[in-house]
């Protein structure tokens, strides 16, 4: 083998090499003509915004904290091991990953899921009841106020009751389920692409009791009214799409 | 695109086969760390008996790293899946059991925070924002989304970053960015690093290196 100093020298040369790899593309469905595409503000924008009163900033940031660290309410309002951010990626701002601001600009509205006109608070309560398998904070409570404020601030400058929204919800794989679909093939795809984060059986992964990768099914995940009832599987939508469009998986 | 497709398939196979062996013996590992693989330099020459590595030389800290992660990396050096003119000749004569022993030795060592001079506040603030909030508008996920709370690592696929040497973190991010390192499962890091700017790489390495390897604040 080479003398040690030579090996070091070679390492320095290699370390300064400047090849260029092809960037992994972010594959989004195209926005349709006439759709409104929103760019939700960031926390940095909030802190710089002179128009928003400091008292309101505090409430918005509390809403963000509930959204990002929902597990702090485990056992009280949340009985699954999920947090809001697990489904609504990128702080609830990211297009095609369930951005939450459209709830603030399109509600109150009639929803087929429960057959009546829903307020923003009722929509948020739905996520607590089903996706978080929990018990919603009371309407008008400080928690509801904070979450509503976070939604509404993310919608800053978006047109009210504009429903032609680009990147709303999740991308769809289409309504027709292919005839040759089979769980054996599904397992192969799962093990190759999903298991690294969500575990061999979809149980998720935790570090010292803190969920890092959310469980995909079972008692620790959403219940019957969550993704399933919300129409994910009904419309043959795929949670992989969430990861893929967030470009967590190339 | 085809290149990327084949790449992640390859990565997935590696991920599944990576940790096939049982736990190694740290006592035997210590002997190998000192003696080497019979040719080239022993581990101790660069990584130290305490696994502290060396920041300026770009030698990573190994103490307290996940054993399964270390096993996969050394095997990848041996097979050429991870390329390094330094590492490959120094580990090419180790068998699977010896690799497991070395990994068990370093994994069991205690970790102390790095002793770095205080960094530039602006750089550290940018690094902290990237590591804890990400830059979602450019599809850069926060480090801790995968590397766990405090970036202390998750299992054998997502290594500890907290307290790793900044020079090494920078080298690796640049290696993914340029494609010279591509042994990451599902090419998750290749995707993220490719989107990082030089300034972001500098900042995130500086901040991660100054965090407690055990996840304390």
Boltz contact constraints between the chains, C-beta under 6 A:
constraints:
  - contact:
      token1: [A, 1]
      token2: [B, 39]
      max_distance: 6.0
  - contact:
      token1: [A, 1]
      token2: [B, 40]
      max_distance: 6.0
  - contact:
      token1: [A, 1]
      token2: [B, 89]
      max_distance: 6.0
  - contact:
      token1: [A, 4]
      token2: [B, 41]
      max_distance: 6.0
  - contact:
      token1: [A, 7]
      token2: [B, 86]
      max_distance: 6.0
  - contact:
      token1: [A, 10]
      token2: [B, 85]
      max_distance: 6.0
  - contact:
      token1: [A, 11]
      token2: [B, 85]
      max_distance: 6.0
  - contact:
      token1: [A, 11]
      token2: [B, 86]
      max_distance: 6.0
  - contact:
      token1: [A, 14]
      token2: [B, 85]
      max_distance: 6.0
  - contact:
      token1: [A, 15]
      token2: [B, 171]
      max_distance: 6.0
  - contact:
      token1: [A, 19]
      token2: [B, 178]
      max_distance: 6.0
  - contact:
      token1: [A, 19]
      token2: [B, 179]
      max_distance: 6.0
  - contact:
      token1: [A, 20]
      token2: [B, 178]
      max_distance: 6.0
  - contact:
      token1: [A, 21]
      token2: [B, 178]
      max_distance: 6.0
  - contact:
      token1: [A, 21]
      token2: [B, 179]
      max_distance: 6.0
  - contact:
      token1: [A, 23]
      token2: [B, 194]
      max_distance: 6.0
  - contact:
      token1: [A, 24]
      token2: [B, 191]
      max_distance: 6.0
  - contact:
      token1: [A, 24]
      token2: [B, 194]
      max_distance: 6.0
  - contact:
      token1: [A, 26]
      token2: [B, 139]
      max_distance: 6.0
  - contact:
      token1: [A, 90]
      token2: [B, 136]
      max_distance: 6.0
  - contact:
      token1: [A, 94]
      token2: [B, 136]
      max_distance: 6.0
  - contact:
      token1: [A, 192]
      token2: [B, 12]
      max_distance: 6.0
  - contact:
      token1: [A, 196]
      token2: [B, 15]
      max_distance: 6.0
  - contact:
      token1: [A, 196]
      token2: [B, 157]
      max_distance: 6.0
  - contact:
      token1: [A, 196]
      token2: [B, 185]
      max_distance: 6.0
  - contact:
      token1: [A, 196]
      token2: [B, 186]
      max_distance: 6.0
  - contact:
      token1: [A, 205]
      token2: [B, 154]
      max_distance: 6.0
  - contact:
      token1: [A, 207]
      token2: [B, 148]
      max_distance: 6.0
  - contact:
      token1: [A, 207]
      token2: [B, 149]
      max_distance: 6.0
  - contact:
      token1: [A, 207]
      token2: [B, 154]
      max_distance: 6.0
  - contact:
      token1: [A, 210]
      token2: [B, 149]
      max_distance: 6.0
  - contact:
      token1: [A, 212]
      token2: [B, 148]
      max_distance: 6.0
  - contact:
      token1: [A, 212]
      token2: [B, 154]
      max_distance: 6.0
  - contact:
      token1: [A, 247]
      token2: [B, 139]
      max_distance: 6.0
  - contact:
      token1: [A, 250]
      token2: [B, 4]
      max_distance: 6.0
  - contact:
      token1: [A, 250]
      token2: [B, 187]
      max_distance: 6.0
  - contact:
      token1: [A, 250]
      token2: [B, 191]
      max_distance: 6.0
